[in-house]
Each structure stands twice: as structure tokens, then as C-alpha cells.
Amino acid sequence: MDDADAIEVLLVEDDPVLAELLRAQIAEAGHRGAHVGDRESALAALRGNEAIGIALVDLGLPPHPNEIREGVRLIEQALLERPALKILVLTGQDQQAAAFAAVRAGAFDFIAKPAPAARILAAIERARLFLANERALRAQGEARITIAARLKDGLKEAGESAEERLLRQVLNDTGYNVAEAARRLGLPRENLYYFLKKYGIQRNA
């Protein structure tokens, strides 16, 4: 893989031995990236590096490494700020419950531990291809968004979730340039400010 095709992968794993193994495998496949061991560090890394397009996330993170809640919370927060991010979940927790929670939170793929390097790298490659094609769509003025909506909340709630996700994605794509985001969305700038206030969106919210 040449530099043009390389993509930055954020590895979120609190086991230092496994993290080093995964980091070496990812690097050997030609992907640049970084490693962190907890949710807050992962969010900080995402906020500090727009080039990260894929995150490989262990659900069992401190301070609750034997549960999935920290990992699920990370997925939700990361996708709220970076809607186009592809999150690959890697976990040794209860597979059925973990897979359901991860998919519900917006994960792109689920990989159960222990997993061979070939499977992990194949998942990263699928995510990379999705990213490339979604970027091509956005270059043509289209956006692919995904949401998880509770049916009992009705159409209005689902519509607002999609509206917020689209708004955050366009803002992220434009580096939070309000004038450019308004142009892409076909909105007067003052209307965009209304939506920013409505959803409480700030540059590093």
C-alpha cells in the first residue's frame, strides 16, 4: 500500500501486550495510526487528528474493563463528533450482548477475540473502502448517514436524529466553516446558526 492509500487507524486497547501486537500488525499492513488505552484519550486523539478515519475499539476499557459500557459510550461520543468514522469493535466480552450494543451504538463491524490478524486487517480494508466511496459521494454533493432510531419515539425524533447527523457530518467535512457548510446544505447562514444552537454544536463539543 502506498502513502496515498494509507489511512490512519486509532487503536483503543488497554491490554499493553495485545495492543503492541495489534499495532505492529496494523503498521505492517501499511496503515499509520496511534494507540490509546481509554475513552477520554481516544476522544482527545480524534479531536486532535482529522486524518483518523478508522478506530479499532476494545469495548472493555478502564475504569470498567470487565464491562462493555465504556466502549459503547466511546462509540456513541465518537460518532456524534465524527459521523463518518468507521468503528471496528474488538472484544472478548459476551459476544451476543456486545455485538447488539455495538451495532446499536453505530459500530461498523464487530470482531470477537481472539481474532487472527487476517480477519482484523480484512475488516480495516472494508472500512477503508467504505470511507473512500463515501468521500466520493460527498464530493458529488451526496451524503450517506446512518442512525439508530427508536420506533416508539416516532418520525419526528428519527428525523431530528438524521438532521443532526447530517449537520455534524457537513460541519466536520468543512472544518466547521459555517459559510461553506451553509452553502453545501443550501441554507442561509443565519438558519445554520439556528441549527447549531438547536443541537448544541460547538467546534470541539
Sequence and secondary structure as in RCSB ss.txt:
>XXXX:A:sequence
MDDADAIEVLLVEDDPVLAELLRAQIAEAGHRGAHVGDRESALAALRGNEAIGIALVDLGLPPHPNEIREGVRLI
EQALLERPALKILVLTGQDQQAAAFAAVRAGAFDFIAKPAPAARILAAIERARLFLANERALRAQGEARITIAAR
LKDGLKEAGESAEERLLRQVLNDTGYNVAEAARRLGLPRENLYYFLKKYGIQRNA
>XXXX:A:secstr
  TTT  EEEEE S HHHHHHHHHHHHHTT  EEEESSHHHHHHHHHH TTEEEEEEES  TT TTSSHHHHHHH
HHHHHH TT EEEEEE S HHHHHHHHHHHT SEEEESS  HHHHHHHHHHHHHHHHHHHHHHHTT         
GGGHHHHHHHHHHHHHHHHHHHHTTT HHHHHHHHT  HHHHHHHHHHTT  TT 
